[in-house]
Amino acid sequence: MEGKDNFLSHIMVQLTEDYFTEIRVSPQSYTRLTMERWNGRIALVTGASVGIGAAICRALVQHGMVVVGCARNLDKIKAIAEEDAVKASPGRLVAIKCDVTQESEILSMFDQIRRTFGRLDICVNNAGLSHDAPLLTGNTEDWRNMLDVNVMALCICTQEAVKLMREIGIKDGQIIHISSIGGHRQSALGMPGLHFYSGTKFMVRALTEGLRRELKTLNSHIRIASLSPGMVETEFFGRYLKNDPTRNAADVFKSMKALEAKDIADSVLYILKTPPHVEVHDIILRPYDQAM
Ligand SMILES: NC(=O)c1ccc[n+]([C@@H]2O[C@H](COP(=O)([O-])OP(=O)(O)OC[C@H]3O[C@@H](n4cnc5c(N)ncnc54)[C@H](OP(=O)(O)O)[C@@H]3O)[C@@H](O)[C@H]2O)c1
């Protein structure tokens, strides 16, 4: 047990009118969670043009990282790189066009990273989507596209990222899969079109544990984490409902105060800040209002 004198301060917090609790703040709690070691290092974020990926890029650049952001819409990533706050940050955002359903485009992106930076320290597999494609009526093209983006691209990027990390002997690399609460249980939003998507995220959960075991046998110290958000206010539902004239994303978000993309970026920072002996496995983040 840590002695009382080791604590830097003891803060009394009033939780209710007559209930106080004490928060003890140790010197370590100030120093152990830090982004310092990532300063100047290289991160790849897939699906960086909008939503969660864009928020993660902004957060990493603010912490001094050189971030390679990829997506099909290059102009949107370039526009993020031109935002005042991003330009004023110690890091920078480099845009690469990549359709992650095309293995050849993923491989040439990694070639470009290898040639330009000679290393990769973090890979955030964020690109993902759901079509409105129920199991009984959805079309197989939509299912394949979800498998290609949510599963195949995540696996190919991970394999290439770990290869590059190991080539140059990076000891503390980090892979982060942006999964979903749909990877823990089927959607309870009354949208059967999400059932196949949910299946792809269950796969991401299995792949996270599989990768953890493979990395362990290599004794590589490269860590793997998943992040499983509930509903986040991004373009996700607008894209999901793009062919449905009867519903729109604004209606979906009226039902609750959804998470913001920045909330997910904050959790990515938490994963990166943990000291090397800690491996975050999966963080589930729900909007407070989300019942299931
Ligand atoms: N929003 C939610 O409620 C929610 C909840 C749980 C989990 N998630 C997960 O969070 C991740 C990010 O989603 P989001 O909410 O930020 O959605 P979003 O706003 O629709 O963004 C999706 C991103 O994925 C990229 N993308 C899609 N297909 C691609 C392809 N073929 N090649 C390259 N990039 C592609 C898009 O870029 P381009 O279109 O420019 O290519 C975009 O940058 C996904 O994995 C999603 O499953 C979202």
The ligand as a Gaussian input file, in Angstrom:
#p B3LYP/6-31G(d) Opt

LIG

0 1
 N      -20.265000       7.134000     -35.874000
 C      -20.589000       6.134000     -35.067000
 O      -21.675000       6.138000     -34.438000
 C      -19.625000       5.004000     -34.857000
 C      -19.870000       4.136000     -33.769000
 C      -18.998000       3.083000     -33.550000
 C      -17.910000       2.890000     -34.363000
 N      -17.686000       3.736000     -35.419000
 C      -16.503000       3.461000     -36.263000
 O      -15.693000       4.598000     -36.311000
 C      -14.926000       4.581000     -37.521000
 C      -14.992000       5.948000     -38.170000
 O      -16.349000       6.214000     -38.503000
 P      -16.994000       7.673000     -38.449000
 O      -18.101000       7.622000     -37.476000
 O      -15.958000       8.705000     -38.295000
 O      -17.658000       7.691000     -39.912000
 P      -17.545000       8.751000     -41.107000
 O      -17.704000      10.128000     -40.587000
 O      -18.499000       8.259000     -42.143000
 O      -16.030000       8.553000     -41.634000
 C      -15.639000       7.361000     -42.253000
 C      -14.227000       7.501000     -42.759000
 O      -13.855000       6.267000     -43.390000
 C      -13.309000       6.565000     -44.661000
 N      -13.543000       5.504000     -45.631000
 C      -14.691000       4.858000     -45.935000
 N      -14.506000       4.003000     -46.954000
 C      -13.198000       4.119000     -47.301000
 C      -12.382000       3.526000     -48.306000
 N      -12.872000       2.625000     -49.172000
 N      -11.072000       3.881000     -48.382000
 C      -10.566000       4.797000     -47.521000
 N      -11.280000       5.388000     -46.555000
 C      -12.580000       5.062000     -46.456000
 C      -14.015000       7.854000     -45.096000
 O      -13.197000       8.568000     -46.031000
 P      -13.549000       8.823000     -47.584000
 O      -15.015000       8.690000     -47.756000
 O      -12.996000      10.186000     -47.866000
 O      -12.773000       7.751000     -48.292000
 C      -14.094000       8.605000     -43.783000
 O      -12.908000       9.330000     -43.569000
 C      -15.496000       3.448000     -38.359000
 O      -14.656000       2.316000     -38.273000
 C      -16.855000       3.163000     -37.718000
 O      -17.232000       1.818000     -37.893000
 C      -18.505000       4.797000     -35.676000

